[in-house]
Amino acid sequence: MDKADQLIIRVLRDDARISNTDLAKKLDLSEATVRRSPSIPTGQVSGKIKDVQGVETVYETAGQFDVAVIIKGANIVEVNKSVEGIRRLAGVISTNTMMILRTIHT
């Protein structure tokens, strides 16, 4: 991990929802430097995520995020524990949590 990665991680620990643009400005780095930050291969991170309690399914994806995870919990406290467990893993730079409110079958 280089110095730029260390700076990025330090800021993301305080605000995991900061945009790449704002992060780059804050650290006086290019946005490309901010985006290329993962230092651990996605497959290794996915393998660690699957072992977090509450994780039901892990998908490696293309697009804005490298990994999508389905978490099940009896209540929001359990779901939050799982999300926090994922955030603490080496190689996880940021998370974006969405809740499924209902399923509509066709």
N, C-alpha and C positions, 0 to 999 in steps of 0.2 A: 504494500500500500504506500503510495507516494504522499507528499505533503498536501497536494490538492485534495486527495481523497480524505485525508484526516480532517482538513478544514470543512469539507462538505459534510462529513459525518457529524462533526461537532454542531454545525448549524441545524442539520436535520434532526438531531436528538431534541433540540429545543422546539422545532417547528417542522414536523414531518409533512405538512401540507403546503409548504412554500413552493411556489412555481419554479421551474428551471430558470426562467428569465430573472426572477427576483433573487434567486440563490446566486446566480452568476454575477449580478450587479453587486450584491452584498459582499462577495468574496473577491471582486475584481478579476473574475475569470471569464473566459468565453463560455457561451451556452453549450457549445460542443464538448468542452472539457467537463462540464457539469453532467451532461447526458451520458458520457462514456464511462462513468465512474465505477461500475461493478468490478470488484477485484476477485470475486469468487464465481466460478462458472454456475450458470443457472441450474444445471442438473444437481449440483452439490447442495445448493440452497433448497431446491425442491425436496430433496431427500431428507433434509433436516425439518422442513415444514411439515411433512407427512407424519412426523413423530410427535408433534405438538398435540396435547390433549384437546379434544373437541374438533380436530380437523377431520373432515369426512372424505374429501376429494381434493387433489392438487392437479391443476392443469398448467402445463407450460404453453404459453400463448405468444402470438405475434401481435404487434400493435403498441399501444401506449404502455402497457405493462407486460412484463416477462412471465408472470405467474398469476393465476387466479385460483382462489382457494374457497371451498365450500366448508363452512363451519356450522356445526349444530350444537345448540345448548338449550338447556331447560329454561334459561332466563338470560337477560342482558348481562348479568354479572358473569355467568359462565362464558358467554360469547366474548366479552371484553377480556377475560383472562386468556383466552385463546389468541386473540389479536395481540395482546401484550407479549405473549410468549413468542409469537412470530416476529414482532418488532425487535425483540432482544437477540435474534439469531444473527450471527456473523453473515454478512453478505446482503442482508435486507436493508435497503437504503431508505425506502419509504413504503407506506401502506395507504390504501384508500378503501375504506369500509363502506359497503352498501348493504342495506337490509332488504330482504325479500318480504314484501307485505302480504302478497297472496299469489297463488298460481292460478292461471286461467287456462283451462283445458279446452282444446278445440275438438 
